[in-house]
Amino acid sequence: MELHKLGNTNILVTPIGFGVLTIGETQLDMPVDEGAAVLSYALEKGINFIDTAQYYKTYPYIRKSLKDTGIRPVISSKSLDVTYNGMKDAVNEALTEMDIDYIDIFLLHEIRQGDDWEIRSGAWEYLKEARSKGIVKAIGISTHHVDAARKMLEEPDADVVFPLINYASMGIRNGDGPGSCEDMAEVIKKLSKSGKGVFAMKVFGGGNLLTDYIKAMDYVFSLTGIDSAMIGFGKTEEVDRAIEYAEGRIDRDYAPSLKNKRIHIDQGDCEGCGTCVDRCTSRAIYMGENGLAQVDYEKCITCGYCAPVCPVRAIIMIDKKR
């Protein structure tokens, strides 16, 4: 695969990245050896870009994969912490847990609307300091929000932006309401023109657009300004198909089977709004004792109608538990 430069940084990445969240405990919950093996396979096949985060708890997979392969990919991580000291601890945790001397990219995780950016000013100050010391090479934000991504056009210290984008606008927000893929695409174009590196998330809307695999990939990679896209992999064959796509070798009629997939509500993202409960005609979704949405798999027919109405993209499609 050809390498793309992330904006005005000196970081070169493959067009396909490995989103490590998928193999972690909140989704597939793969044993470390098994998850690291899939990651190692991707690195050995040429993917050189991986994304993780403090709350994903996936650093052990990465550490093992780096040790097993001897390959040092471009690593992006992020933290939800809002304070200077909290972000300092988050960066140090990443370095220690992955046994690395520096991290290529570190982001403020999931910047939202309103004053969220200002609230995290202490964390941002630490990231700027870490970059000046060479501990971190590039800094920026991840976001599902058009307005948050647009704010980075005015932030000279932001090197990269990691926005949510897919053809169905699933999970895209703008202020307090839904956002559109058209609006996010326009901001991405402007970010790229201004020299910011842009890598995309949720190309498949959390797995809900997988039956339109080619359409979903074509849409994101046709956009001006996308340097790379993170894909969540749980199997080596999924890695192979993504690389085939990037290299122009994939069967244009390809569509993965969803027979072994099931609806999953990420408890870390769910905000308990109840919209999915109201939408589910099978009455398979209910509010749990923790105030968050849960799935009754004896009733769920995997229709996927719940996913588009979720305002925070907490409903995804993953492999069934072993």
C-alpha positions as CSV (number, residue, x, y, z in Angstrom):
1,M,0.0,0.0,0.0
2,E,1.1,3.5,-0.7
3,L,1.8,5.8,2.2
4,H,0.0,9.1,2.8
5,K,1.4,12.0,4.7
6,L,-0.8,13.2,7.6
7,G,-1.3,16.9,6.8
8,N,1.8,19.0,7.5
9,T,3.3,16.4,9.9
10,N,6.2,14.1,8.9
11,I,4.0,11.1,9.7
12,L,3.5,8.6,6.9
13,V,0.5,6.2,7.1
14,T,-1.2,3.5,5.1
15,P,-4.6,4.4,3.8
16,I,-6.1,1.6,6.0
17,G,-5.5,1.7,9.8
18,F,-6.3,-0.9,12.4
19,G,-8.9,0.3,15.0
20,V,-7.8,-1.8,18.1
21,L,-11.1,-1.1,20.0
22,T,-12.7,-4.1,18.2
23,I,-10.5,-6.8,19.8
24,G,-10.8,-5.3,23.3
25,E,-13.0,-6.1,26.3
26,T,-15.9,-3.7,25.4
27,Q,-16.5,-5.5,22.0
28,L,-15.0,-8.9,21.1
29,D,-13.1,-9.3,24.4
30,M,-10.5,-11.5,22.7
31,P,-7.8,-13.1,24.8
32,V,-4.6,-11.0,24.5
33,D,-2.7,-13.7,22.5
34,E,-5.6,-14.1,20.0
35,G,-6.2,-10.4,19.6
36,A,-2.5,-9.6,19.3
37,A,-2.2,-12.3,16.6
38,V,-4.8,-10.5,14.4
39,L,-3.0,-7.2,14.9
40,S,0.4,-8.8,14.2
41,Y,-1.1,-10.3,11.0
42,A,-2.2,-6.8,9.9
43,L,1.2,-5.3,10.6
44,E,3.0,-8.0,8.7
45,K,0.7,-7.5,5.8
46,G,1.7,-3.9,5.6
47,I,-0.8,-1.9,7.6
48,N,1.4,0.6,9.6
49,F,-1.2,2.7,11.4
50,I,-3.1,1.7,14.6
51,D,-5.6,3.5,16.8
52,T,-6.3,2.9,20.5
53,A,-7.3,4.8,23.6
54,Q,-6.9,4.9,27.3
55,Y,-10.4,3.6,28.1
56,Y,-10.2,0.8,25.4
57,K,-7.8,-1.0,27.7
58,T,-6.1,-2.5,24.6
59,Y,-2.5,-1.5,25.3
60,P,-1.5,-5.2,26.2
61,Y,-2.5,-6.3,22.7
62,I,-0.3,-3.7,21.1
63,R,2.6,-4.4,23.4
64,K,2.5,-8.1,22.6
65,S,2.2,-7.4,18.9
66,L,5.1,-5.0,18.8
67,K,7.2,-7.6,20.7
68,D,6.2,-10.5,18.5
69,T,6.6,-8.8,15.2
70,G,9.4,-6.3,15.9
71,I,7.4,-3.8,13.8
72,R,6.9,-0.3,15.1
73,P,3.8,1.1,13.5
74,V,2.4,4.7,13.8
75,I,0.4,4.6,17.0
76,S,-2.4,7.0,17.8
77,S,-4.0,7.0,21.3
78,K,-6.4,9.4,23.1
79,S,-7.8,10.1,26.6
80,L,-11.0,11.5,27.9
81,D,-9.2,13.2,30.8
82,V,-9.8,17.0,31.1
83,T,-6.9,18.1,33.3
84,Y,-3.2,18.8,32.8
85,N,-2.1,16.1,35.3
86,G,-4.7,13.6,34.2
87,M,-3.5,13.9,30.6
88,K,0.1,13.6,31.7
89,D,-0.8,10.4,33.5
90,A,-2.6,9.1,30.4
91,V,0.3,9.7,28.1
92,N,2.7,8.1,30.6
93,E,0.3,5.1,30.9
94,A,0.3,4.7,27.2
95,L,4.2,4.8,27.0
96,T,4.6,2.3,29.9
97,E,1.8,-0.1,29.0
98,M,2.9,-0.4,25.3
99,D,6.6,-0.2,26.3
100,I,7.5,2.5,23.8
101,D,9.6,5.7,24.1
102,Y,7.2,8.0,22.3
103,I,3.8,8.0,20.8
104,D,3.2,9.3,17.3
105,I,-0.3,10.9,17.9
106,F,-2.2,11.7,21.1
107,L,-5.7,13.1,21.0
108,L,-8.3,14.6,23.2
109,H,-10.9,11.8,23.0
110,E,-14.5,12.6,21.7
111,I,-14.6,16.3,21.9
112,R,-18.3,17.3,21.9
113,Q,-20.4,20.5,21.4
114,G,-20.6,23.5,23.6
115,D,-17.8,24.3,26.0
116,D,-16.2,20.8,26.0
117,W,-13.1,22.2,24.2
118,E,-12.6,24.9,26.8
119,I,-13.2,22.4,29.7
120,R,-10.3,20.4,28.4
121,S,-7.9,23.3,28.2
122,G,-5.6,21.8,30.9
123,A,-5.3,18.5,29.0
124,W,-4.5,20.3,25.8
125,E,-1.8,22.3,27.5
126,Y,-0.1,19.1,28.6
127,L,-0.3,17.6,25.1
128,K,1.4,20.7,23.6
129,E,4.1,20.4,26.3
130,A,4.5,16.7,25.5
131,R,4.9,17.5,21.8
132,S,7.6,20.1,22.5
133,K,9.5,17.5,24.5
134,G,9.2,14.9,21.7
135,I,7.2,12.5,23.9
136,V,4.3,12.9,21.4
137,K,4.9,13.8,17.7
138,A,1.4,15.2,16.8
139,I,-1.7,16.2,18.7
140,G,-5.3,16.8,18.0
141,I,-8.9,15.6,18.7
142,S,-11.2,12.8,17.9
143,T,-14.9,13.8,17.5
144,H,-18.3,12.8,16.2
145,H,-19.3,16.5,16.0
146,V,-19.1,18.7,12.9
147,D,-18.9,21.8,15.0
148,A,-16.0,20.4,17.1
149,A,-14.1,19.5,13.9
150,R,-14.8,22.9,12.5
151,K,-13.3,24.5,15.7
152,M,-10.0,22.9,14.8
153,L,-9.7,25.2,11.8
154,E,-9.0,28.0,14.3
155,E,-6.6,26.0,16.5
156,P,-3.1,26.4,15.2
157,D,-1.7,23.7,17.6
158,A,-3.9,21.0,16.3
159,D,-1.9,18.8,13.9
160,V,-4.5,16.1,13.2
161,V,-8.3,15.5,13.5
162,F,-10.0,12.1,13.7
163,P,-13.6,12.6,12.7
164,L,-16.6,10.2,12.3
165,I,-17.7,10.0,8.7
166,N,-19.8,7.6,6.7
167,Y,-22.2,7.8,3.8
168,A,-25.3,7.3,6.0
169,S,-24.3,10.0,8.5
170,M,-24.7,7.4,11.2
171,G,-23.4,8.9,14.5
172,I,-22.5,12.3,13.1
173,R,-23.6,15.2,15.4
174,N,-23.7,18.9,15.0
175,G,-24.4,20.9,18.2
176,D,-27.2,19.3,20.1
177,G,-28.7,17.6,17.1
178,P,-27.8,15.3,14.2
179,G,-25.2,16.2,11.7
180,S,-24.8,15.2,8.1
181,C,-22.0,13.5,6.1
182,E,-22.1,16.4,3.7
183,D,-21.4,18.9,6.4
184,M,-18.6,16.8,7.9
185,A,-17.1,16.2,4.5
186,E,-16.9,20.0,3.9
187,V,-15.1,20.5,7.2
188,I,-12.7,17.7,6.4
189,K,-11.8,19.3,3.1
190,K,-11.1,22.6,4.8
191,L,-9.1,20.9,7.5
192,S,-6.9,19.2,5.0
193,K,-6.5,22.4,3.0
194,S,-5.3,24.2,6.2
195,G,-2.6,21.5,6.7
196,K,-4.3,19.3,9.3
197,G,-3.9,15.6,8.9
198,V,-7.3,13.8,8.8
199,F,-8.0,10.1,9.4
200,A,-11.6,8.8,9.5
201,M,-13.5,6.6,11.9
202,K,-16.7,4.6,11.6
203,V,-16.6,4.1,7.8
204,F,-19.2,1.2,8.3
205,G,-21.2,3.0,11.0
206,G,-20.1,0.6,13.7
207,G,-20.6,-2.4,11.4
208,N,-24.2,-1.5,10.5
209,L,-23.2,-0.6,6.9
210,L,-21.1,-3.7,6.2
211,T,-23.6,-5.1,3.7
212,D,-22.7,-2.0,1.6
213,Y,-19.0,-2.6,2.1
214,I,-17.9,-1.2,-1.3
215,K,-20.2,1.7,-1.2
216,A,-19.1,2.6,2.3
217,M,-15.4,2.4,1.4
218,D,-15.9,4.2,-1.9
219,Y,-17.7,7.1,-0.2
220,V,-15.0,7.8,2.4
221,F,-12.0,7.3,0.1
222,S,-13.6,9.6,-2.5
223,L,-13.6,12.5,-0.1
224,T,-11.0,15.2,-0.4
225,G,-8.8,15.4,2.6
226,I,-9.0,11.9,4.0
227,D,-5.4,10.6,4.6
228,S,-6.4,7.3,6.2
229,A,-9.4,5.4,7.7
230,M,-9.5,3.2,10.8
231,I,-11.2,-0.1,10.4
232,G,-12.0,-2.4,13.3
233,F,-10.8,-5.9,12.6
234,G,-11.5,-9.1,14.5
235,K,-10.4,-11.7,11.9
236,T,-7.4,-12.0,9.5
237,E,-9.8,-12.3,6.5
238,E,-11.2,-8.9,7.3
239,V,-7.7,-7.5,7.1
240,D,-7.2,-9.1,3.7
241,R,-10.4,-7.6,2.3
242,A,-9.5,-4.1,3.4
243,I,-6.0,-4.4,1.9
244,E,-7.5,-5.7,-1.3
245,Y,-9.7,-2.7,-1.4
246,A,-6.9,-0.3,-0.8
247,E,-4.8,-1.9,-3.5
248,G,-7.7,-2.0,-6.0
249,R,-7.9,-5.8,-6.1
250,I,-11.2,-6.5,-4.3
251,D,-14.2,-8.0,-6.0
252,R,-16.5,-5.1,-6.5
253,D,-19.5,-7.3,-5.7
254,Y,-18.0,-8.2,-2.3
255,A,-20.3,-8.1,0.7
256,P,-19.4,-9.8,4.0
257,S,-21.9,-12.1,5.6
258,L,-23.6,-10.9,8.7
259,K,-24.9,-14.3,9.9
260,N,-22.4,-14.4,12.7
261,K,-22.9,-10.8,13.8
262,R,-25.1,-9.4,16.5
263,I,-26.3,-6.0,17.8
264,H,-24.1,-4.7,20.6
265,I,-24.6,-1.6,22.7
266,D,-21.3,-0.1,23.9
267,Q,-21.9,0.8,27.5
268,G,-19.1,3.3,27.3
269,D,-20.9,5.3,24.7
270,C,-24.6,4.8,25.6
271,E,-26.2,7.8,27.3
272,G,-29.5,6.1,28.3
273,C,-31.7,8.4,26.1
274,G,-34.0,5.5,25.3
275,T,-34.4,6.3,21.6
276,C,-33.4,2.8,20.6
277,V,-35.9,1.3,23.0
278,D,-38.7,3.3,21.3
279,R,-37.5,2.3,17.9
280,C,-37.2,-1.5,18.4
281,T,-40.3,-3.2,17.1
282,S,-39.2,-6.5,18.5
283,R,-39.0,-5.1,22.0
284,A,-35.5,-6.6,22.3
285,I,-34.0,-3.4,23.7
286,Y,-34.7,-2.3,27.3
287,M,-33.2,-0.1,29.9
288,G,-31.0,-2.0,32.3
289,E,-30.5,-1.4,36.0
290,N,-27.5,0.8,35.2
291,G,-29.8,3.2,33.3
292,L,-28.3,2.2,29.9
293,A,-29.7,0.3,27.0
294,Q,-29.4,-3.5,26.9
295,V,-30.2,-6.1,24.3
296,D,-32.4,-9.2,24.9
297,Y,-30.8,-11.6,22.3
298,E,-33.7,-14.0,22.5
299,K,-35.9,-11.3,21.0
300,C,-33.4,-9.5,18.7
301,I,-33.8,-10.3,15.0
302,T,-30.7,-8.2,14.0
303,C,-32.7,-6.0,11.8
304,G,-30.5,-3.0,12.6
305,Y,-33.3,-0.5,12.7
306,C,-32.1,0.7,16.1
307,A,-28.6,1.8,15.0
308,P,-29.6,4.8,12.8
309,V,-31.6,6.5,15.6
310,C,-28.8,6.3,18.2
311,P,-27.6,9.9,18.6
312,V,-24.1,8.8,19.9
313,R,-23.4,5.8,17.7
314,A,-23.4,3.4,20.7
315,I,-25.1,0.6,18.7
316,I,-22.7,-1.4,16.7
317,M,-22.6,-4.8,14.9
318,I,-19.9,-7.3,16.2
319,D,-19.2,-11.0,16.0
320,K,-21.2,-13.2,18.3
321,K,-19.5,-14.2,21.5
322,R,-17.7,-17.5,21.3
